[in-house]
Every structure is written in structure tokens, then in C-alpha cells.
């Protein structure tokens, strides 16, 4: 593959973004495509560790992640970002940073009830008990994409099915050599 791409997985906490990002990265690396996975939790432990969860801090978190994605993308790396990215306007700003056609928005659609069941860290329970303020899907809004490039129903699809849908899109629409 010549040049980079930015594939941005967005969705509620627990919707499968990180799992899909890891499997996709492994698949692309096996095909000789260099990837960089930007995971929201990892960024919050390092580059964005000084930020909280207020609307302003969320916007700054996404701004930093998108600038990092842009740097890697411009170096020819295939970036896979797995971040909640709750606000549409922020996702549009990211799209504007990346050359037309190279930004791929993937919506990991999953009902909040299913995300709560998948929650290994117990964050939803903390949010519902009022012990965690500004939690997306509970006390802070999530604005679903209106026209994502790919919409995955992660409550109905197995990870392999979601992966196949992404790789089919990359191969057939984006022309990425991953056969």
C-alpha cells in the first residue's frame, strides 16, 4: 500500500472498538501494511494523562489523538484509532485533517445495554451509581455518526464478521491490497 489511511472506530464504551482495532492491525501487518493503533485507554495513560472527562478535556483528547494520527498517516502508516469520539463535530474536524478518501469512519453500533454487559472495568456501574461523572452513554452524550463509511452492528456480528466487512471495504472501495 502506498500512503497511509486513517480508520477511525467510534462508538460507546464497550462497543468493541479496541478488539476490532487489534484484530485489524494484526491482519494488515500480516499483509505487510505497517499500522499504528491509537487506543483511547492507552492515550489516557500517557499522552492525555493530564486530561479529565469534561467536554473540553474530551475535545482536547481527540485533538491530540487526531494530530498524532495525522503525523503517522503522513508518514505512510495505516492508523487505526479506537476512541469513543462522542461528538460529531470532532469527527468532522478529524476528517478535515486527512486527505479526502483516506479517512474512514467506522461506527461500532451497539446498544448501551449490551455495552454494560461487556464492561470488564465496571465503569458503567460506577457511572450509574454517580461515582463516575461525565461517562459517555450514561451522563454524557454520544452522537452517533450520520453517514459512517462502515457501520458494524457489534452486538449482532462476531469479530470475524466485522473484520471481513472492514477488509472488504478496504479492498473494494479503498483499493488496499490485502487479499
RAKAVEN-V853843 format. One record per residue. N is the residue number from 1. RES is the residue in one letter. SS is DSSP state (h for helix, s for strand, l for the rest). PSI is psi as a letter, one per 30 degrees, with the letter a starting at -180 (none if undefined). NEAR is the number of other ideal C-beta (glycine too) atoms within 12 Angstrom. Layout:
<<N,RES,SS,PSI,NEAR> <N,RES,SS,PSI,NEAR>>
//
This chain:
<<1,X,l,k,23> <2,X,l,k,13> <3,X,l,l,22> <4,X,l,l,31> <5,X,s,l,42> <6,X,s,j,46> <7,X,s,j,49> <8,X,s,j,46> <9,X,s,k,48> <10,X,s,l,47> <11,X,l,l,46> <12,X,l,l,39> <13,X,l,k,39> <14,X,l,g,37> <15,X,l,f,45> <16,X,l,g,36> <17,X,h,e,41> <18,X,h,e,32> <19,X,h,e,30> <20,X,h,e,40> <21,X,h,e,39> <22,X,h,e,23> <23,X,h,e,28> <24,X,h,e,45> <25,X,h,e,30> <26,X,h,e,19> <27,X,h,e,29> <28,X,h,e,33> <29,X,h,e,20> <30,X,h,f,15> <31,X,l,g,20> <32,X,l,g,14> <33,X,l,j,30> <34,X,l,k,23> <35,X,s,l,36> <36,X,s,k,33> <37,X,s,k,36> <38,X,s,j,42> <39,X,s,k,29> <40,X,h,e,36> <41,X,h,e,25> <42,X,h,e,22> <43,X,h,e,32> <44,X,h,f,25> <45,X,h,f,13> <46,X,l,c,17> <47,X,l,e,24> <48,X,l,g,28> <49,X,l,f,14> <50,X,l,g,13> <51,X,l,k,24> <52,X,l,b,19> <53,X,l,g,27> <54,X,l,l,15> <55,X,h,e,22> <56,X,h,e,15> <57,X,h,e,21> <58,X,h,e,32> <59,X,h,e,24> <60,X,h,e,22> <61,X,h,e,38> <62,X,h,e,37> <63,X,h,e,27> <64,X,h,e,28> <65,X,h,e,43> <66,X,h,e,34> <67,X,h,e,25> <68,X,h,e,30> <69,X,h,e,43> <70,X,h,e,30> <71,X,h,e,20> <72,X,h,e,29> <73,X,h,e,33> <74,X,h,f,20> <75,X,l,g,17> <76,X,l,g,19> <77,X,l,k,29> <78,X,s,j,38> <79,X,s,k,42> <80,X,s,j,41> <81,X,s,k,50> <82,X,s,i,38> <83,X,l,k,47> <84,X,l,e,42> <85,X,l,i,44> <86,X,l,f,33> <87,X,l,k,26> <88,X,h,e,22> <89,X,h,e,19> <90,X,h,e,32> <91,X,h,e,40> <92,X,h,e,22> <93,X,h,e,22> <94,X,h,e,36> <95,X,h,e,28> <96,X,h,f,16> <97,X,h,f,28> <98,X,l,k,30> <99,X,l,k,16> <100,X,l,k,11> <101,X,l,f,16> <102,X,l,f,34> <103,X,s,k,30> <104,X,s,j,39> <105,X,s,k,34> <106,X,s,j,40> <107,X,s,j,36> <108,X,s,i,46> <109,X,s,k,28> <110,X,l,k,35> <111,X,l,k,21> <112,X,h,e,26> <113,X,h,e,17> <114,X,h,e,24> <115,X,h,e,32> <116,X,h,e,26> <117,X,h,f,16> <118,X,h,f,26> <119,X,l,j,25> <120,X,l,f,15> <121,X,l,f,17> <122,X,l,g,18> <123,X,h,e,29> <124,X,h,e,28> <125,X,h,e,19> <126,X,h,e,20> <127,X,h,e,27> <128,X,h,f,19> <129,X,l,g,14> <130,X,l,g,12> <131,X,l,f,15> <132,X,l,j,23> <133,X,l,l,19> <134,X,l,h,26> <135,X,l,k,34> <136,X,s,k,34> <137,X,l,f,30> <138,X,l,d,29> <139,X,l,g,22> <140,X,s,k,24> <141,X,l,l,18> <142,X,l,k,33> <143,X,l,j,24> <144,X,l,k,27> <145,X,l,k,30> <146,X,l,e,14> <147,X,l,i,13> <148,X,l,l,29> <149,X,l,e,28> <150,X,s,k,34> <151,X,s,j,27> <152,X,s,k,37> <153,X,s,i,22> <154,X,l,f,35> <155,X,l,f,24> <156,X,l,f,17> <157,X,l,k,24> <158,X,l,l,17> <159,X,h,e,25> <160,X,h,e,17> <161,X,h,e,19> <162,X,h,e,35> <163,X,h,e,32> <164,X,h,e,22> <165,X,h,e,30> <166,X,h,e,44> <167,X,h,e,31> <168,X,h,e,17> <169,X,h,e,26> <170,X,h,e,32> <171,X,h,e,20> <172,X,h,e,16> <173,X,l,e,18> <174,X,l,f,28> <175,X,l,g,16> <176,X,l,k,30> <177,X,l,j,16> <178,X,l,h,26> <179,X,l,none,13>>
//
